[in-house]
Amino acid sequence: MLTRQIVRAVMPGLPDDSELSGLVSEAIMAFVDAEGSCALASQRVEASMRDLGGRLAEANTPPDRVNEAFDSIHAAVQRGLQMTLGSSVSGHVVLRLREGIAAYLAQLQVHLNHGWTERQRAGALRAEQLKHLHATIFRGGSRLDHALELSGLDPTDEFTALVSVRDPLPPRIRHDPDVLAGNDLREALVPAAAGWSAHLREHVTRQVVVGPPAGLQRIAESLELTRRAALLLRESTAHDDRTIVPCTDLLGPLLLGGNRYLAELLVTKHLGSLSALGPERRVHLGEMLLVWLETGQPVAAVARALGLAPQTAHSRAQALRKIFGDDLDDPSSRLELILALRAVLPEWSSLPRP
């Protein structure tokens, strides 16, 4: 009966806690079993009260609300005690019992307040440590190992970088407690767990790039690669119509688009002759050369792949042989030609043709 009285009294003022009723019963029985000894009873339930204080701190319960709850407990206990004892016990025995209960409740509140304070301090420290970790990851700090040690996170825990191409990420994702988010609203690190794939499909409506999973000790590298992939899509250097784009599907453009100077060197080295041709001619020859090199198929098969008449394809093949000669048979030159064509063909195709 006392348990019900106390729970009814404090529930309106405290966050819903499924363990509260059990804890109240535990505290009452501890006092009974200790035959009214405040010291013994409070020692028995100290850990539980500290734990409750920690949960109240996590629920952002203010100290005033806790004090009000204990005032309500005092009143509920006095009412319940009167109903429990009836007229069978009276006089100085009841007085001593009430004084003992008051001291016991005061000690329980001390334990709860200690738990609340400890969790508040730990939460503030944890927030500061996570803030340091976020800054180290998202701003490219050099002491990631130190930041991970402070944060208490497992360096082997795998996350996936999520970078929006243009728009901010949905708040529901950025504010998820399992997500590490930086100051840039377009970036976040989400757990690499399988369930997050469905979570992303449900909430992401604007194009994002998903990086390769990596442990926290290497996540900064994955994030930087994902940023570069998103930039390629933003600048139309790479193209993909999907809403969620795996970074690993953009490795080719990343290899070149990530280093524009390298791409320019390859184009200058190998494609000077094509660049000097008219816009339409160089695109036709470039497209055929790329398919020819990548597939390794005979000219007739390349013609079918491109929808060309056989004689047209053979004519272009002869022109390409004349321009590139032995480079078409050298493995290193073929690779460099493929990379150069992939880097420049989107630009050539986008230029107006007569």
Summary of the structure (lengths in Angstrom):
residues: 354
radius of gyration: 35.1
end to end distance: 92.6
largest distance: 117.8
contacts: 1048
relative contact order: 0.06
helix: 69%
strand: 6%
